[in-house]
Amino acid sequence: MQNRSDTSFFARLIAPMLKQLERIAGSSRGEHSLDDLKSEAWIAAEEIRAEDGVDYEPDDVRLQDAILTRLRKAFGHFANRMMRLALLFQQLRE
């Protein structure tokens, strides 16, 4: 179960990115919902924090930009489904 600080971090992280997450969900052509992308944003935030070795605040624009860039590439960047799947398979092999 999430503790209060995790819930607060998540709420503060997602709120400023909500419109962009909605756009990415829309560009996925129904393959991913807004809730899917919110969960993916949480996972991406933890990965970015671990990779960078920085304990970013959820309001940090650098963290939010890095999350949105990662999500656009993974879920909304390519209009072609085959290209998205190819990217997914590439990431799984890494």
BAMARPA-915064 format. One record per atom (N, C-alpha, C): residue in one letter; x, y, z; atom name. Coordinates in steps of 0.05 Angstrom, whole numbers, padded with zeros to 5 digits. Atoms other than C-alpha are relative to their C-alpha. Layout:
<sites>
<site "a", <X, Y, Z>, "CA">,
...
</sites>
This chain:
<sites>
<site "m", <00017, -00023, 00000>, "N">,
<site "m", <00000, 00000, 00000>, "CA">,
<site "m", <00018, 00025, 00000>, "C">,
<site "q", <-00015, -00025, 00001>, "N">,
<site "q", <00025, 00070, -00016>, "CA">,
<site "q", <-00002, 00015, 00026>, "C">,
<site "n", <00003, -00017, -00023>, "N">,
<site "n", <00042, 00115, 00041>, "CA">,
<site "n", <-00007, 00028, -00009>, "C">,
<site "r", <00010, -00027, 00006>, "N">,
<site "r", <00020, 00188, 00045>, "CA">,
<site "r", <00020, 00015, -00017>, "C">,
<site "s", <-00020, -00015, 00016>, "N">,
<site "s", <00086, 00216, 00017>, "CA">,
<site "s", <00000, -00009, -00029>, "C">,
<site "d", <00002, 00010, 00027>, "N">,
<site "d", <00081, 00170, -00044>, "CA">,
<site "d", <-00024, 00011, -00014>, "C">,
<site "t", <00024, -00010, 00012>, "N">,
<site "t", <00010, 00192, -00056>, "CA">,
<site "t", <00002, 00030, -00006>, "C">,
<site "s", <-00004, -00028, 00004>, "N">,
<site "s", <00028, 00265, -00048>, "CA">,
<site "s", <00019, 00005, -00024>, "C">,
<site "f", <-00019, -00003, 00022>, "N">,
<site "f", <00088, 00257, -00095>, "CA">,
<site "f", <-00014, -00005, -00027>, "C">,
<site "f", <00014, 00008, 00024>, "N">,
<site "f", <00044, 00223, -00147>, "CA">,
<site "f", <-00019, 00022, -00009>, "C">,
<site "a", <00019, -00021, 00007>, "N">,
<site "a", <-00010, 00277, -00144>, "CA">,
<site "a", <00014, 00025, -00010>, "C">,
<site "r", <-00015, -00024, 00008>, "N">,
<site "r", <00041, 00333, -00149>, "CA">,
<site "r", <00014, -00004, -00026>, "C">,
<site "l", <-00013, 00006, 00025>, "N">,
<site "l", <00076, 00298, -00206>, "CA">,
<site "l", <-00019, 00001, -00024>, "C">,
<site "i", <00019, 00004, 00021>, "N">,
<site "i", <00015, 00283, -00248>, "CA">,
<site "i", <-00015, 00026, -00007>, "C">,
<site "a", <00017, -00024, 00005>, "N">,
<site "a", <-00025, 00348, -00241>, "CA">,
<site "a", <00010, 00018, -00022>, "C">,
<site "p", <-00009, -00019, 00021>, "N">,
<site "p", <00020, 00393, -00284>, "CA">,
<site "p", <00003, -00014, -00027>, "C">,
<site "m", <-00004, 00015, 00025>, "N">,
<site "m", <00028, 00338, -00337>, "CA">,
<site "m", <-00026, -00011, -00012>, "C">,
<site "l", <00025, 00014, 00007>, "N">,
<site "l", <-00045, 00318, -00343>, "CA">,
<site "l", <-00008, 00005, -00029>, "C">,
<site "k", <00008, -00006, 00027>, "N">,
<site "k", <-00060, 00354, -00409>, "CA">,
<site "k", <00019, -00014, -00020>, "C">,
<site "q", <-00018, 00014, 00018>, "N">,
<site "q", <00003, 00325, -00442>, "CA">,
<site "q", <-00005, -00030, 00001>, "C">,
<site "l", <00006, 00029, -00002>, "N">,
<site "l", <-00014, 00255, -00416>, "CA">,
<site "l", <-00026, -00006, -00016>, "C">,
<site "e", <00024, 00004, 00015>, "N">,
<site "e", <-00084, 00263, -00446>, "CA">,
<site "e", <00006, 00000, -00030>, "C">,
<site "r", <-00007, -00001, 00028>, "N">,
<site "r", <-00053, 00282, -00513>, "CA">,
<site "r", <00014, -00026, -00009>, "C">,
<site "i", <-00015, 00024, 00007>, "N">,
<site "i", <-00006, 00222, -00512>, "CA">,
<site "i", <-00020, -00024, -00001>, "C">,
<site "a", <00020, 00021, 00000>, "N">,
<site "a", <-00065, 00176, -00494>, "CA">,
<site "a", <-00016, 00001, -00026>, "C">,
<site "g", <00016, -00003, 00025>, "N">,
<site "g", <-00104, 00205, -00553>, "CA">,
<site "g", <00016, -00008, -00024>, "C">,
<site "s", <-00017, 00007, 00024>, "N">,
<site "s", <-00045, 00195, -00601>, "CA">,
<site "s", <00006, -00030, -00001>, "C">,
<site "s", <-00004, 00029, 00001>, "N">,
<site "s", <-00041, 00122, -00581>, "CA">,
<site "s", <-00023, -00015, -00014>, "C">,
<site "r", <00023, 00011, 00014>, "N">,
<site "r", <-00106, 00111, -00618>, "CA">,
<site "r", <-00015, -00021, 00015>, "C">,
<site "g", <00015, 00018, -00017>, "N">,
<site "g", <-00141, 00077, -00561>, "CA">,
<site "g", <00015, -00023, 00012>, "C">,
<site "e", <-00015, 00022, -00011>, "N">,
<site "e", <-00085, 00030, -00544>, "CA">,
<site "e", <00007, 00004, 00030>, "C">,
<site "h", <-00007, -00006, -00028>, "N">,
<site "h", <-00070, 00065, -00478>, "CA">,
<site "h", <-00019, 00022, 00011>, "C">,
<site "s", <00018, -00019, -00013>, "N">,
<site "s", <-00116, 00102, -00430>, "CA">,
<site "s", <00016, 00020, 00016>, "C">,
<site "l", <-00012, -00020, -00017>, "N">,
<site "l", <-00101, 00163, -00388>, "CA">,
<site "l", <00011, -00013, 00025>, "C">,
<site "d", <-00009, 00014, -00024>, "N">,
<site "d", <-00097, 00118, -00327>, "CA">,
<site "d", <00025, -00017, -00005>, "C">,
<site "d", <-00025, 00015, 00007>, "N">,
<site "d", <-00046, 00074, -00363>, "CA">,
<site "d", <00024, 00018, 00000>, "C">,
<site "l", <-00022, -00018, 00002>, "N">,
<site "l", <-00003, 00134, -00376>, "CA">,
<site "l", <00007, 00012, 00027>, "C">,
<site "k", <-00006, -00010, -00027>, "N">,
<site "k", <-00009, 00160, -00305>, "CA">,
<site "k", <00017, -00021, 00014>, "C">,
<site "s", <-00016, 00021, -00012>, "N">,
<site "s", <00018, 00093, -00281>, "CA">,
<site "s", <00028, -00001, -00012>, "C">,
<site "e", <-00026, 00000, 00013>, "N">,
<site "e", <00073, 00094, -00333>, "CA">,
<site "e", <00016, 00024, 00008>, "C">,
<site "a", <-00014, -00024, -00009>, "N">,
<site "a", <00091, 00165, -00311>, "CA">,
<site "a", <00013, -00005, 00027>, "C">,
<site "w", <-00011, 00007, -00027>, "N">,
<site "w", <00100, 00140, -00240>, "CA">,
<site "w", <00025, -00018, -00003>, "C">,
<site "i", <-00023, 00019, 00004>, "N">,
<site "i", <00145, 00083, -00264>, "CA">,
<site "i", <00023, 00015, -00012>, "C">,
<site "a", <-00021, -00015, 00013>, "N">,
<site "a", <00184, 00129, -00309>, "CA">,
<site "a", <00014, 00019, 00019>, "C">,
<site "a", <-00011, -00018, -00020>, "N">,
<site "a", <00194, 00179, -00252>, "CA">,
<site "a", <00020, -00015, 00018>, "C">,
<site "e", <-00018, 00016, -00017>, "N">,
<site "e", <00224, 00125, -00208>, "CA">,
<site "e", <00025, -00009, -00016>, "C">,
<site "e", <-00023, 00008, 00016>, "N">,
<site "e", <00269, 00100, -00265>, "CA">,
<site "e", <00019, 00023, -00005>, "C">,
<site "i", <-00017, -00024, 00006>, "N">,
<site "i", <00294, 00170, -00282>, "CA">,
<site "i", <00014, 00009, 00026>, "C">,
<site "r", <-00012, -00007, -00025>, "N">,
<site "r", <00307, 00185, -00209>, "CA">,
<site "r", <00024, -00019, 00006>, "C">,
<site "a", <-00022, 00019, -00005>, "N">,
<site "a", <00348, 00121, -00203>, "CA">,
<site "a", <00023, 00003, -00020>, "C">,
<site "e", <-00021, -00003, 00021>, "N">,
<site "e", <00385, 00131, -00269>, "CA">,
<site "e", <00017, 00025, 00005>, "C">,
<site "d", <-00015, -00025, -00004>, "N">,
<site "d", <00404, 00203, -00253>, "CA">,
<site "d", <00013, 00002, 00028>, "C">,
<site "g", <-00010, -00001, -00028>, "N">,
<site "g", <00417, 00189, -00179>, "CA">,
<site "g", <-00007, 00026, 00014>, "C">,
<site "v", <00010, -00025, -00011>, "N">,
<site "v", <00378, 00252, -00163>, "CA">,
<site "v", <-00027, -00004, 00012>, "C">,
<site "d", <00026, 00002, -00012>, "N">,
<site "d", <00320, 00257, -00115>, "CA">,
<site "d", <-00016, 00024, -00008>, "C">,
<site "y", <00016, -00023, 00011>, "N">,
<site "y", <00278, 00303, -00158>, "CA">,
<site "y", <-00025, 00004, 00016>, "C">,
<site "e", <00027, -00006, -00010>, "N">,
<site "e", <00218, 00338, -00130>, "CA">,
<site "e", <-00020, -00004, -00022>, "C">,
<site "p", <00020, 00005, 00021>, "N">,
<site "p", <00153, 00323, -00167>, "CA">,
<site "p", <-00005, 00025, -00017>, "C">,
<site "d", <00005, -00025, 00014>, "N">,
<site "d", <00148, 00396, -00187>, "CA">,
<site "d", <00023, 00008, -00019>, "C">,
<site "d", <-00024, -00007, 00016>, "N">,
<site "d", <00216, 00395, -00222>, "CA">,
<site "d", <-00006, -00004, -00029>, "C">,
<site "v", <00006, 00000, 00029>, "N">,
<site "v", <00207, 00413, -00295>, "CA">,
<site "v", <00018, -00020, -00015>, "C">,
<site "r", <-00018, 00019, 00014>, "N">,
<site "r", <00268, 00371, -00315>, "CA">,
<site "r", <-00011, -00028, 00002>, "C">,
<site "l", <00011, 00026, -00004>, "N">,
<site "l", <00236, 00309, -00286>, "CA">,
<site "l", <-00025, -00004, -00017>, "C">,
<site "q", <00024, 00002, 00015>, "N">,
<site "q", <00169, 00323, -00318>, "CA">,
<site "q", <00006, -00002, -00030>, "C">,
<site "d", <-00007, 00000, 00028>, "N">,
<site "d", <00201, 00337, -00386>, "CA">,
<site "d", <00011, -00027, -00008>, "C">,
<site "a", <-00012, 00026, 00006>, "N">,
<site "a", <00241, 00273, -00382>, "CA">,
<site "a", <-00021, -00022, -00001>, "C">,
<site "i", <00022, 00019, 00000>, "N">,
<site "i", <00179, 00233, -00365>, "CA">,
<site "i", <-00017, 00002, -00025>, "C">,
<site "l", <00017, -00004, 00024>, "N">,
<site "l", <00138, 00263, -00421>, "CA">,
<site "l", <00015, -00009, -00025>, "C">,
<site "t", <-00016, 00009, 00023>, "N">,
<site "t", <00194, 00251, -00471>, "CA">,
<site "t", <00000, -00030, -00002>, "C">,
<site "r", <-00001, 00029, -00001>, "N">,
<site "r", <00199, 00179, -00450>, "CA">,
<site "r", <-00027, -00012, -00008>, "C">,
<site "l", <00026, 00011, 00006>, "N">,
<site "l", <00124, 00168, -00454>, "CA">,
<site "l", <-00008, 00006, -00029>, "C">,
<site "r", <00006, -00006, 00029>, "N">,
<site "r", <00117, 00203, -00522>, "CA">,
<site "r", <00013, -00020, -00018>, "C">,
<site "k", <-00015, 00020, 00016>, "N">,
<site "k", <00170, 00157, -00550>, "CA">,
<site "k", <-00012, -00027, 00002>, "C">,
<site "a", <00010, 00027, -00004>, "N">,
<site "a", <00140, 00095, -00521>, "CA">,
<site "a", <-00029, -00004, -00008>, "C">,
<site "f", <00029, 00004, 00003>, "N">,
<site "f", <00065, 00108, -00529>, "CA">,
<site "f", <-00013, 00017, -00021>, "C">,
<site "g", <00015, -00017, 00017>, "N">,
<site "g", <00048, 00165, -00574>, "CA">,
<site "g", <00016, 00012, -00023>, "C">,
<site "h", <-00017, -00013, 00020>, "N">,
<site "h", <00106, 00186, -00617>, "CA">,
<site "h", <-00005, -00011, -00028>, "C">,
<site "f", <00003, 00013, 00026>, "N">,
<site "f", <00096, 00137, -00674>, "CA">,
<site "f", <-00029, -00004, -00006>, "C">,
<site "a", <00028, 00005, 00008>, "N">,
<site "a", <00030, 00137, -00711>, "CA">,
<site "a", <-00002, -00029, -00010>, "C">,
<site "n", <-00001, 00027, 00011>, "N">,
<site "n", <00050, 00069, -00740>, "CA">,
<site "n", <00003, -00020, 00023>, "C">,
<site "r", <00000, 00019, -00022>, "N">,
<site "r", <00034, 00013, -00692>, "CA">,
<site "r", <00024, -00019, -00001>, "C">,
<site "m", <-00023, 00018, 00004>, "N">,
<site "m", <00090, -00031, -00721>, "CA">,
<site "m", <00025, 00014, 00011>, "C">,
<site "m", <-00023, -00014, -00011>, "N">,
<site "m", <00141, 00023, -00703>, "CA">,
<site "m", <-00001, 00001, 00030>, "C">,
<site "r", <00002, 00000, -00029>, "N">,
<site "r", <00115, 00027, -00632>, "CA">,
<site "r", <00008, -00027, 00011>, "C">,
<site "l", <-00007, 00027, -00009>, "N">,
<site "l", <00120, -00048, -00625>, "CA">,
<site "l", <00029, -00006, -00003>, "C">,
<site "a", <-00029, 00004, 00003>, "N">,
<site "a", <00190, -00048, -00653>, "CA">,
<site "a", <00015, 00014, 00022>, "C">,
<site "l", <-00013, -00014, -00022>, "N">,
<site "l", <00210, 00004, -00602>, "CA">,
<site "l", <-00003, -00015, 00026>, "C">,
<site "l", <00005, 00015, -00024>, "N">,
<site "l", <00178, -00037, -00547>, "CA">,
<site "l", <00018, -00025, 00002>, "C">,
<site "f", <-00017, 00023, 00001>, "N">,
<site "f", <00215, -00100, -00568>, "CA">,
<site "f", <00029, 00007, 00005>, "C">,
<site "q", <-00027, -00010, -00004>, "N">,
<site "q", <00280, -00061, -00571>, "CA">,
<site "q", <00005, 00006, 00029>, "C">,
<site "q", <-00003, -00007, -00029>, "N">,
<site "q", <00270, -00035, -00500>, "CA">,
<site "q", <00001, -00026, 00017>, "C">,
<site "l", <00001, 00025, -00015>, "N">,
<site "l", <00254, -00105, -00475>, "CA">,
<site "l", <00026, -00015, -00002>, "C">,
<site "r", <-00025, 00014, 00003>, "N">,
<site "r", <00319, -00132, -00503>, "CA">,
<site "r", <00023, 00014, 00015>, "C">,
<site "e", <-00021, -00015, -00014>, "N">,
<site "e", <00360, -00078, -00468>, "CA">,
<site "e", <00002, -00006, 00029>, "C">,
</sites>
